[in-house]
Amino acid sequence: MEQQTRNALVKAAMKAPYLARDEEHELAVRWKEKRDQEALHVMTMAHMRLVIAMAAKFRHFGLPMNDLIQEGHVGLLEAAARFEPDRLVRFSTYASWWIRASIQDYILRNWSIVRGGTSSAQKALFFNLRRLRARLAQGGDTLPSDNVYREVAMALGVSVSDVALMDSRLSGPDTSLNAPVIDDGSGASDRMDFLVSDSPLPDEIVGETIDEERRAEWLHTALGALNERELKIIRERRLREDGATLESLGERLGISKERVRQIESRALEKLRSALVSQRPEMAGDHAAALRPGA
């Protein structure tokens, strides 16, 4: 069906008459000033040969020829909408840029599920890499890939890493994650099976982060209920990974280790009361976390 449609389109384009410069100018004026649809149809049909010829240059990208022609026709219509007849430039010369741009944009959007060629330099690299590689290979000598990448990078004004990345993308089609690792019809594992991660889900990570920030805020507020010595003991004993011993703290504060234990116990009770006053519904959790010896 696609082949028949293409053949019919090519036949219709070939039957369309060529336009002399005066005829083309008259049609362009009628379309621009009067929006004469018949004038637009005659002018665009006369240039469908150009659309088909330019679409054929991009057929090696593997996209349907009919789609390339259709996109080229979109570019042709865009050129007709912007064409200025009084500039004395042939319409075919002006339309060529729009036809090529429309086809190239379609290829960049549909050639791969990963969008590439977003800058002008990247577009030039995408559409010229194969041609430049073929030209470098004409001498019969096989150049190392690094040398080829450098030559192409210099010719197109891009980095060598960009050339290498684009070459890897052009070397093969997209691969579905649902495709089997071994295509032997045995129903073996899909590629996606090897992408399973045991890491927490993003919403779990965010939830845990928020909870930690809230707990830190509650604790900071509760610590305000302690006096200076109680705060020092709690920080040294409870808020550091390598908590100080009762004996070492007693020596530094000039008191017995039993006195340190008593102050710590009293400070923990103060903290427990302060936390419960902030979050009564978490009284059990606070009690477990601040129990002496925990």
C-alpha positions in Angstrom: 0.0 0.0 0.0 2.8 2.4 0.9 4.6 1.6 -2.3 1.4 2.3 -4.3 0.8 5.6 -2.6 4.4 6.6 -3.2 4.2 5.7 -6.9 0.9 7.6 -7.3 2.5 10.7 -5.7 5.6 10.5 -7.8 3.5 10.1 -11.0 1.4 13.1 -10.1 4.5 15.2 -9.3 6.1 14.2 -12.6 3.0 15.2 -14.6 2.9 18.7 -13.0 4.2 21.2 -15.5 7.4 23.2 -14.9 6.8 26.9 -14.2 8.6 29.7 -16.0 9.8 32.5 -13.8 7.0 34.8 -14.8 4.3 32.1 -14.1 5.9 31.4 -10.8 6.0 35.1 -9.8 2.3 35.5 -10.8 1.2 32.5 -8.8 3.2 33.7 -5.7 1.7 37.1 -5.9 -1.9 35.7 -6.2 -1.2 33.5 -3.1 0.4 36.2 -1.0 -2.0 39.0 -1.8 -5.3 37.2 -2.4 -4.8 33.8 -0.7 -5.7 32.1 -3.9 -5.7 28.4 -3.0 -5.6 27.3 -6.7 -2.4 29.4 -7.2 -0.9 27.7 -4.1 -1.8 24.2 -5.3 -0.3 24.8 -8.8 2.9 26.3 -7.3 3.5 23.6 -4.8 2.7 20.7 -7.1 5.2 22.0 -9.6 7.8 21.7 -6.8 6.9 18.2 -5.5 9.7 16.8 -7.7 12.1 18.8 -5.5 10.5 17.4 -2.3 10.7 13.8 -3.5 14.3 14.3 -4.6 15.4 15.8 -1.3 13.4 13.1 0.7 15.3 10.4 -1.2 18.6 11.7 0.1 17.5 10.9 3.6 16.1 7.4 3.0 19.2 5.7 4.5 18.0 6.8 8.0 15.4 3.9 7.8 12.2 6.0 8.1 9.3 5.5 5.7 9.8 7.3 2.4 6.1 8.5 2.4 6.6 10.1 5.8 9.8 11.9 4.6 7.9 13.2 1.5 5.0 14.3 3.7 7.3 16.2 6.0 9.1 17.7 3.0 5.6 18.9 1.7 5.0 20.6 5.1 8.3 22.4 4.6 7.2 23.4 1.1 4.0 24.9 2.4 5.9 26.8 5.0 8.2 28.2 2.3 5.1 29.2 0.3 3.7 31.0 3.3 6.9 33.0 3.9 8.0 33.6 0.3 8.4 37.2 -0.9 7.8 37.3 -4.7 9.3 40.8 -5.0 12.8 39.6 -4.0 13.3 38.1 -7.4 14.5 34.8 -6.1 13.3 31.6 -7.6 10.9 29.8 -5.3 12.8 26.5 -5.6 15.9 28.1 -4.2 14.0 29.6 -1.3 12.0 26.4 -0.6 15.0 24.1 -0.6 16.0 25.2 2.9 12.6 24.8 4.4 12.1 21.4 2.8 15.4 20.1 4.1 14.8 21.6 7.6 11.4 20.0 7.9 12.7 16.6 6.8 15.7 16.8 9.1 13.6 17.8 12.1 11.3 14.9 11.5 14.2 12.5 11.4 15.7 13.9 14.6 12.3 13.4 16.3 11.6 9.9 15.1 14.9 8.2 14.4 15.5 7.3 18.0 13.5 7.4 21.2 16.4 9.5 22.6 16.3 13.0 21.3 19.6 14.1 19.8 20.9 17.0 17.7 19.3 19.8 19.7 21.9 22.4 18.7 22.9 23.4 15.2 26.4 21.8 15.6 24.8 18.5 16.8 22.4 18.5 13.9 25.3 19.0 11.5 27.2 16.1 13.2 24.1 13.8 13.0 23.6 14.4 9.3 27.2 14.6 8.1 29.1 12.0 10.2 28.5 9.1 7.8 29.4 11.2 4.8 32.6 12.5 6.3 33.6 9.0 7.5 33.0 7.7 3.9 35.1 10.5 2.5 38.0 9.8 4.9 37.9 6.1 3.9 38.1 6.8 0.1 41.9 6.6 0.1 41.7 2.9 0.9 43.6 3.2 4.2 41.6 2.4 7.3 42.2 5.2 9.8 41.9 4.5 13.6 38.7 5.6 15.1 40.5 8.3 17.2 41.9 9.9 14.0 38.5 9.8 12.3 36.9 11.4 15.3 39.5 14.2 15.3 39.1 14.9 11.6 35.3 15.0 11.8 35.4 17.2 15.0 37.7 19.7 13.2 35.5 19.8 10.1 32.2 20.4 12.0 33.5 22.4 15.0 32.4 20.0 17.7 34.3 18.1 20.4 35.9 14.6 19.8 33.7 13.2 22.6 30.6 14.4 20.8 31.7 12.7 17.6 32.4 9.4 19.5 29.0 9.6 21.2 27.1 10.3 18.0 29.0 7.5 16.2 27.9 5.0 18.9 24.3 6.1 18.6 24.4 5.7 14.8 26.0 2.3 15.0 22.8 0.5 16.1 19.1 0.9 16.6 17.3 1.4 20.0 17.0 -1.8 22.0 13.8 -2.4 24.0 14.2 -3.2 27.7 11.5 -5.9 27.2 13.6 -7.7 24.7 15.0 -11.1 25.8 18.7 -11.2 26.6 19.0 -14.4 24.4 16.6 -14.5 21.5 16.1 -18.2 21.3 12.4 -18.4 22.0 12.9 -19.9 25.4 11.3 -17.0 27.3 14.6 -16.1 29.0 15.0 -13.0 31.2 14.3 -9.6 29.7 16.9 -6.9 29.8 14.8 -5.0 32.3 15.2 -7.9 34.8 18.8 -6.9 35.2 18.0 -3.3 36.1 16.3 -4.1 39.4 17.6 -1.9 42.2 17.4 -2.7 45.9 17.7 1.0 46.7 14.8 2.8 48.4 12.2 4.4 46.2 12.4 8.1 45.7 9.3 8.8 47.7 10.7 6.7 50.5 14.0 8.6 50.5 12.1 12.0 50.5 9.8 10.8 53.3 12.7 9.6 55.4 14.6 12.9 54.8 11.5 14.9 55.9 11.1 12.8 59.0 14.8 13.2 60.0 14.5 17.0 59.6 11.4 17.1 61.8 13.1 14.9 64.5 16.2 17.1 64.4 14.0 20.2 64.9 12.0 18.7 67.7 15.2 17.6 69.5 16.8 21.1 69.0 13.8 22.7 70.6 13.7 20.2 73.5 17.4 20.7 74.3 16.6 24.3 75.2 15.0 23.0 78.4 18.5 21.8 79.7 21.0 23.9 81.7 24.6 24.2 80.5 26.0 21.2 82.4 23.1 19.0 81.5 23.4 19.9 77.8 27.1 19.2 77.8 26.6 15.7 79.3 23.8 14.8 76.9 25.9 16.0 73.9 28.9 14.0 75.1 27.0 10.9 76.1 24.1 10.7 73.6 24.6 12.9 70.6 28.1 11.6 69.5 28.9 8.3 67.8 31.7 7.6 70.3 29.9 8.6 73.5 32.1 9.6 76.4 32.1 7.3 79.5 30.7 8.4 82.8 34.2 8.2 84.3 35.9 10.4 81.7 33.1 13.0 81.9 33.4 13.0 85.7 37.1 13.8 85.5 36.6 16.6 83.0 33.7 18.2 85.0 35.4 17.5 88.4 32.6 15.4 89.7 32.1 11.7 90.4 30.8 9.3 87.7 27.7 8.6 89.8 26.9 12.3 89.8 27.3 12.4 86.0 24.8 9.5 85.8 22.3 11.3 88.0 22.6 14.5 85.9 22.2 12.5 82.7 19.1 10.8 84.1 17.5 14.1 85.1 18.4 15.6 81.7 16.8 12.7 79.8 13.7 13.1 81.9 13.6 16.8 81.0 14.1 16.0 77.3 11.3 13.4 77.4 8.9 15.9 78.9 9.8 18.6 76.4 9.4 16.2 73.4 6.1 14.9 74.7 4.8 18.4 75.1 5.6 19.0 71.4 4.3 15.7 70.1 2.0 14.0 72.6 1.0 11.2 70.1 4.7 10.1 70.0 5.2 9.7 73.7 6.0 6.0 73.4 8.6 6.6 70.8 10.2 9.4 72.8 10.3 7.3 75.9 12.0 4.4 74.1 14.6 6.7 72.5 15.5 8.5 75.7 15.4 5.7 78.2 18.6 5.7 80.3 21.0 3.1 79.0 19.4 3.1 75.5 
